[in-house]
Amino acid sequence: MNFPTFLIMNLDDKLDIKKLASYISQNYSSYQIIVASKKSHGDIFNVSEFVFEEDDQDKIINTLMQKVDGNKLVLARKIDNDNLEELVNLEKNIKHENQIATLKKEKNKVSKFFFNLLNKIIELIFGYTLYDCNLCCMAFASVPLEVLKVLDNCSLYTKINKWKGLNFVSNKTTLKTKIKFKTKIAKNVLFLISSIIIIAGCVLVWVFVEYIQKQLLLKLFLVFVMVICLFVAFLEILRIFIKQKIGENIFDKAEILNKN
Protein backbone atom coordinates (compact mmCIF):
# COMPACT_ATOMS: atom_id res chain seq x y z
CA MET A 1 0.00 0.00 0.00
CA ASN A 2 1.53 3.30 -1.13
CA PHE A 3 0.75 5.49 1.86
CA PRO A 4 2.28 6.21 5.29
CA THR A 5 1.07 4.82 8.60
CA PHE A 6 1.28 6.99 11.70
CA LEU A 7 1.54 4.87 14.85
CA ILE A 8 1.01 7.16 17.84
CA MET A 9 1.29 6.47 21.57
CA ASN A 10 -1.26 8.47 23.58
CA LEU A 11 -1.05 6.58 26.87
CA ASP A 12 -0.84 9.80 28.92
CA ASP A 13 -4.01 11.12 27.20
CA LYS A 14 -2.41 14.50 26.44
CA LEU A 15 -2.72 14.35 22.66
CA ASP A 16 -5.68 15.92 20.87
CA ILE A 17 -6.47 13.05 18.49
CA LYS A 18 -8.93 15.11 16.44
CA LYS A 19 -6.28 17.77 15.90
CA LEU A 20 -3.81 15.07 14.88
CA ALA A 21 -6.29 13.55 12.41
CA SER A 22 -7.08 16.96 10.94
CA TYR A 23 -3.41 17.84 10.52
CA ILE A 24 -2.55 14.55 8.83
CA SER A 25 -5.55 14.80 6.49
CA GLN A 26 -4.38 18.27 5.39
CA ASN A 27 -1.04 16.85 4.29
CA TYR A 28 -2.03 13.48 2.83
CA SER A 29 -4.80 12.13 0.63
CA SER A 30 -4.06 8.51 1.62
CA TYR A 31 -2.81 7.55 5.07
CA GLN A 32 -3.41 5.36 8.10
CA ILE A 33 -3.51 6.58 11.70
CA ILE A 34 -3.20 4.12 14.58
CA VAL A 35 -3.46 5.49 18.12
CA ALA A 36 -2.79 3.59 21.33
CA SER A 37 -4.71 4.95 24.33
CA LYS A 38 -5.67 4.00 27.87
CA LYS A 39 -9.30 5.08 27.30
CA SER A 40 -11.60 5.41 24.32
CA HIS A 41 -12.10 8.81 22.66
CA GLY A 42 -14.98 7.75 20.44
CA ASP A 43 -15.12 7.36 16.68
CA ILE A 44 -12.76 9.75 14.91
CA PHE A 45 -12.68 9.84 11.10
CA ASN A 46 -9.80 7.80 9.61
CA VAL A 47 -8.34 6.95 13.04
CA SER A 48 -8.02 3.44 14.42
CA GLU A 49 -7.80 3.78 18.17
CA PHE A 50 -6.77 0.77 20.27
CA VAL A 51 -7.40 0.84 24.00
CA PHE A 52 -5.00 -0.93 26.37
CA GLU A 53 -4.86 -1.47 30.09
CA GLU A 54 -1.13 -2.04 29.68
CA ASP A 55 1.06 1.08 29.68
CA ASP A 56 4.29 -0.51 28.46
CA GLN A 57 4.95 1.11 25.09
CA ASP A 58 7.20 -1.68 23.88
CA LYS A 59 4.54 -4.35 24.41
CA ILE A 60 2.00 -2.15 22.64
CA ILE A 61 4.31 -1.50 19.69
CA ASN A 62 4.96 -5.25 19.40
CA THR A 63 1.18 -5.72 19.23
CA LEU A 64 0.26 -2.92 16.84
CA MET A 65 3.08 -3.39 14.33
CA GLN A 66 0.99 -6.10 12.67
CA LYS A 67 -1.79 -3.53 12.14
CA VAL A 68 0.45 -1.34 9.97
CA ASP A 69 -0.75 -1.39 6.35
CA GLY A 70 1.29 1.47 4.86
CA ASN A 71 4.64 1.23 3.07
CA LYS A 72 6.17 3.76 5.50
CA LEU A 73 5.86 4.01 9.26
CA VAL A 74 6.07 7.10 11.41
CA LEU A 75 6.31 6.00 15.04
CA ALA A 76 5.66 8.53 17.80
CA ARG A 77 6.31 7.30 21.31
CA LYS A 78 5.62 10.80 22.55
CA ILE A 79 4.37 13.86 20.66
CA ASP A 80 2.51 16.97 21.77
CA ASN A 81 -0.19 19.00 20.09
CA ASP A 82 2.18 21.84 19.14
CA ASN A 83 4.75 19.71 17.30
CA LEU A 84 2.67 17.61 14.92
CA GLU A 85 4.72 18.90 11.99
CA GLU A 86 7.60 16.72 13.20
CA LEU A 87 5.63 13.65 12.11
CA VAL A 88 5.12 14.93 8.58
CA ASN A 89 8.72 16.19 8.30
CA LEU A 90 10.05 12.76 9.20
CA GLU A 91 7.89 11.04 6.60
CA LYS A 92 8.72 13.58 3.89
CA ASN A 93 12.47 13.16 4.44
CA ILE A 94 12.33 9.46 3.57
CA LYS A 95 13.17 9.34 -0.12
CA HIS A 96 14.28 5.75 -0.58
CA GLU A 97 13.06 2.31 0.46
CA ASN A 98 16.06 1.57 2.73
CA GLN A 99 15.99 4.69 4.92
CA ILE A 100 15.28 5.49 8.55
CA ALA A 101 14.57 9.11 9.53
CA THR A 102 15.39 10.35 13.04
CA LEU A 103 15.24 13.60 14.99
CA LYS A 104 18.71 15.04 15.43
CA LYS A 105 20.14 15.60 18.89
CA GLU A 106 22.34 18.67 19.21
CA LYS A 107 25.64 17.85 20.95
CA ASN A 108 28.84 19.77 21.53
CA LYS A 109 32.12 18.30 20.28
CA VAL A 110 33.10 16.85 23.66
CA SER A 111 29.81 15.04 24.33
CA LYS A 112 29.72 13.82 20.72
CA PHE A 113 33.24 12.39 21.05
CA PHE A 114 32.41 10.47 24.23
CA PHE A 115 29.09 9.25 22.82
CA ASN A 116 30.81 7.90 19.70
CA LEU A 117 33.53 6.28 21.82
CA LEU A 118 30.93 4.63 24.05
CA ASN A 119 29.00 3.47 20.99
CA LYS A 120 32.10 1.76 19.62
CA ILE A 121 32.52 -0.10 22.93
CA ILE A 122 28.84 -1.10 22.94
CA GLU A 123 29.07 -2.33 19.35
CA LEU A 124 32.22 -4.32 20.12
CA ILE A 125 30.62 -6.05 23.13
CA PHE A 126 26.92 -6.28 22.25
CA GLY A 127 26.85 -6.00 18.45
CA TYR A 128 24.68 -2.88 18.15
CA THR A 129 24.87 0.87 18.72
CA LEU A 130 22.58 3.41 20.33
CA TYR A 131 20.73 5.87 18.12
CA ASP A 132 22.17 9.37 18.35
CA CYS A 133 18.73 10.91 18.17
CA ASN A 134 15.54 11.77 20.04
CA LEU A 135 13.68 8.46 20.31
CA CYS A 136 10.30 10.19 20.69
CA CYS A 137 9.68 10.05 16.95
CA MET A 138 11.18 8.01 14.10
CA ALA A 139 10.20 7.04 10.58
CA PHE A 140 10.90 3.82 8.69
CA ALA A 141 10.80 3.21 4.95
CA SER A 142 9.47 0.01 3.39
CA VAL A 143 12.60 -2.16 3.79
CA PRO A 144 13.09 -1.70 7.57
CA LEU A 145 9.31 -1.69 8.06
CA GLU A 146 8.99 -5.16 6.53
CA VAL A 147 11.68 -6.38 8.94
CA LEU A 148 9.92 -4.81 11.94
CA LYS A 149 6.67 -6.56 11.03
CA VAL A 150 8.22 -10.04 11.29
CA LEU A 151 10.12 -9.50 14.57
CA ASP A 152 8.54 -10.51 17.88
CA ASN A 153 10.63 -7.84 19.64
CA CYS A 154 10.27 -5.21 16.92
CA SER A 155 10.11 -2.45 19.56
CA LEU A 156 13.78 -3.05 20.37
CA TYR A 157 14.79 -2.19 16.81
CA THR A 158 13.14 1.21 17.18
CA LYS A 159 15.55 1.90 20.07
CA ILE A 160 18.87 0.42 18.93
CA ASN A 161 20.76 0.43 15.65
CA LYS A 162 21.34 -3.17 14.67
CA TRP A 163 20.55 -2.49 11.04
CA LYS A 164 22.84 -3.34 8.12
CA GLY A 165 22.81 -1.67 4.73
CA LEU A 166 20.34 1.08 5.66
CA ASN A 167 20.68 4.80 5.13
CA PHE A 168 19.91 7.14 8.04
CA VAL A 169 18.39 10.59 7.55
CA SER A 170 18.71 13.07 10.40
CA ASN A 171 16.09 15.83 10.78
CA LYS A 172 16.73 19.06 12.60
CA THR A 173 14.10 19.58 15.27
CA THR A 174 12.93 21.99 17.92
CA LEU A 175 11.22 19.18 19.84
CA LYS A 176 12.38 19.20 23.46
CA THR A 177 10.26 16.25 24.57
CA LYS A 178 12.17 13.30 26.02
CA ILE A 179 11.05 9.75 26.59
CA LYS A 180 11.79 7.80 29.75
CA PHE A 181 11.86 4.03 29.58
CA LYS A 182 10.96 1.62 32.35
CA THR A 183 13.98 -0.33 33.52
CA LYS A 184 14.73 -3.35 35.68
CA ILE A 185 18.26 -2.90 36.97
CA ALA A 186 18.11 -4.64 40.37
CA LYS A 187 19.95 -7.71 39.08
CA ASN A 188 22.57 -5.55 37.36
CA VAL A 189 23.13 -3.54 40.53
CA LEU A 190 23.45 -6.77 42.53
CA PHE A 191 26.13 -8.12 40.18
CA LEU A 192 27.92 -4.77 40.27
CA ILE A 193 27.96 -4.60 44.07
CA SER A 194 29.02 -8.26 44.32
CA SER A 195 31.93 -7.65 41.94
CA ILE A 196 33.09 -4.63 43.95
CA ILE A 197 32.87 -6.58 47.21
CA ILE A 198 34.91 -9.46 45.76
CA ILE A 199 37.56 -7.05 44.46
CA ALA A 200 37.75 -5.35 47.85
CA GLY A 201 38.02 -8.76 49.55
CA CYS A 202 40.89 -9.79 47.26
CA VAL A 203 42.76 -6.57 48.01
CA LEU A 204 42.32 -6.99 51.77
CA VAL A 205 43.48 -10.62 51.64
CA TRP A 206 46.52 -9.60 49.58
CA VAL A 207 47.45 -6.82 52.02
CA PHE A 208 46.80 -8.48 55.38
CA VAL A 209 47.50 -12.19 54.85
CA GLU A 210 51.26 -12.76 54.85
CA TYR A 211 50.96 -16.30 53.55
CA ILE A 212 49.31 -14.99 50.35
CA GLN A 213 52.10 -12.47 49.87
CA LYS A 214 54.64 -15.29 49.74
CA GLN A 215 52.73 -17.49 47.27
CA LEU A 216 53.09 -16.45 43.62
CA LEU A 217 50.34 -18.74 42.37
CA LEU A 218 47.86 -17.44 44.93
CA LYS A 219 48.71 -13.85 44.03
CA LEU A 220 48.21 -14.66 40.34
CA PHE A 221 44.87 -16.26 41.21
CA LEU A 222 43.78 -13.10 43.09
CA VAL A 223 44.82 -10.96 40.14
CA PHE A 224 42.80 -13.21 37.81
CA VAL A 225 39.73 -12.95 40.07
CA MET A 226 40.04 -9.15 40.31
CA VAL A 227 40.39 -8.78 36.54
CA ILE A 228 37.29 -10.92 35.97
CA CYS A 229 35.34 -8.92 38.56
CA LEU A 230 36.50 -5.62 37.06
CA PHE A 231 35.24 -6.77 33.66
CA VAL A 232 31.91 -7.90 35.13
CA ALA A 233 31.55 -4.57 36.97
CA PHE A 234 32.28 -2.68 33.74
CA LEU A 235 29.70 -4.75 31.85
CA GLU A 236 27.04 -4.13 34.48
CA ILE A 237 27.72 -0.38 34.49
CA LEU A 238 27.40 -0.45 30.70
CA ARG A 239 24.15 -2.46 30.87
CA ILE A 240 22.69 -0.06 33.44
CA PHE A 241 23.60 2.89 31.21
CA ILE A 242 22.03 1.23 28.16
CA LYS A 243 18.85 0.34 30.05
CA GLN A 244 18.50 3.94 31.20
CA LYS A 245 18.68 4.98 27.55
CA ILE A 246 16.46 2.34 25.89
CA GLY A 247 14.71 0.31 28.59
CA GLU A 248 14.27 -3.44 28.25
CA ASN A 249 14.25 -5.88 25.35
CA ILE A 250 10.56 -6.84 25.28
CA PHE A 251 9.13 -9.82 23.37
CA ASP A 252 5.70 -9.77 25.05
CA LYS A 253 2.60 -8.21 23.56
CA ALA A 254 -0.21 -6.21 25.16
CA GLU A 255 -3.86 -7.22 25.20
CA ILE A 256 -6.23 -4.99 23.25
CA LEU A 257 -9.25 -4.10 25.38
CA ASN A 258 -11.21 -2.15 22.77
CA LYS A 259 -10.95 -0.75 19.26
CA ASN A 260 -12.65 2.26 17.71
Buried (B, 14 or more C-beta within 10 A) or exposed (E): EEEBBBBBBBBEEEBBBEEBBBBBBEBBEEBBBBBBBBEEBEEBEEBBBBBBEBBBBBBBBBBBBEBBEBBBBBBBBBBBEEBBBBBBBBBBBBEEBEBBBBBBBEEEEEEEEEBEEBBEEBBEEBEBBBBBBBBBBBBBBBBBBEBBEEEEBBBBBBBBBEBEEBBEBBBEBEBEBEBEBEBEBEEBEEBBEBBBEBBEBBEEBBEEEEEBEEEEEBBEEBEEBBEEBBEBBBBBBBBBBBBEBBBBEBBBBBEBBEEB
